[in-house]
Every structure is written in C-alpha cells, then in structure tokens.
Amino acid sequence: MKKYMEILRSNIRINKNLFVFLLVIIMVGLASGSVFVTILNESDKAMVSEYLNSFLTSLNGNNLNYNVTLINTLIFTLGASLLIWLLGISVIGFILILLFLFIKSFALGFSIASIIVNFNFKGVVLALAYTIPHHVINLMIYLLISSYALILSYKLINSFLKKKNFDFKNIFNRYLFVLIFSLIILFISVLYEVYLAPRLINFITSFLNL
C-alpha cells in the first residue's frame, strides 16, 4: 500500500502538466455553468427556483429516502469513476473523458450559481454546504482517475503506432490501485453526501429562514 501511494505521488509530480490541463477544463466547466444560469430565460429560472424550493422542502420535511438515495448515488458516482477507468483501457476514450470532466464541473457550477442567484447572500452559505467537501472531493477523484486514464490511453496508442512494447502488467497494476483507491474515497464521500450533507443543509436553511 505504501509503495503504491509513493508511486501515486511520484506520477502526480511527473505528470503535473496534464493535471494542470485537466484542472483548467474543470475551471472552465465551473465558470461556464455559473454563467449559463445568468442567460436562462424567465421560465427556465422559475423552473430552477421551483426545483430548489422543492428540494429544500423535502429536506425540511425529512422526506428523503436515505436507502434509495444511497443506492442511486453510489451507482452514479462509483459508476462514473469506473466508466472513466474503462475508457482509459479502451484507447478511444480520450475525448469522452475530457467531455465527462467538463460536464461534471459545468453541472456543479450551474448548481452553485443557481443557489446563489435564488437565495442571494444566504445562498453563498447554502452553496458552500452543498459543495464542501463531498463535491470537491468527487471532482478531485475524477481528476485523478482521468489523468491516469489519459496516460494509459496515450501509452497504448503510442505502443500500437510505434510497435513498441511496454510493461503493461506493471502499469495496469498501478492503474487498478488508482481505481480501488478512488472507489474507497468516493464511497466515503457518498456516505457524507447522503447522511450528513442533508442534515447540514437542513440546519442552515432553518437557521437562515430560507
């Protein structure tokens, strides 16, 4: 375990340019999602506002089915990370991985901006509770898996085009470790998102009289 963690840190340092590139995509996605809220027409804004109020009402009324929510969130969150991982092996997933990162960050940016636009200054506090730490952790884990998926995809393509051999078993073992590590962290994040975040948001909405 310690050996693989050291390899993980080493690869992050070596491939920091790729990490920076992916971070830029995430930032662009967040910014795009935030800006998109401001250009919605009135009917769409009303629909978003109605959804947010309905969501908060369900939390205040403790109408959340935790078991169903846990299963759905696990399927979506862990499934997304597994999909990225498989795309790295498939070779053809380069564009899809970048698109996934952009869409995830766009959706988060849209959600944060929607909360702030609808609830003004109080919305800033609510948006922080909605985002930190689980959504931030999820994005960072997706960033980690995506970077390794892109590296593996590049090595497979390079090996195929130049007909060069490389130690696939060793690289795949590292790649598998990254997946297992990511799934563990995401599982913990999902538990927080399902069982603790709603209670925190409920407390904040009651305290701020939203």
Secondary structure, 3 states (H helix, E strand, C coil): CHHHHHHHHHHHHHCHHHHHHHHHHHHHHHHHHHHHHHCCCHHHHHHHHHHHHHHHHHHHCCCCCHHHHHHHHHHHHHHHHHHHHHHHHHCCCHHHHHHHHHHHHHHHHHHHHHHHHHHHHHHHHHHHHHHCCHHHHHHHHHHHHHHHHHHHHHHHHHHHHHCCCCCHHHHHHHHHHHHHHHHHHHHHHHHHHHHHHHHHHHHHHHHCCC
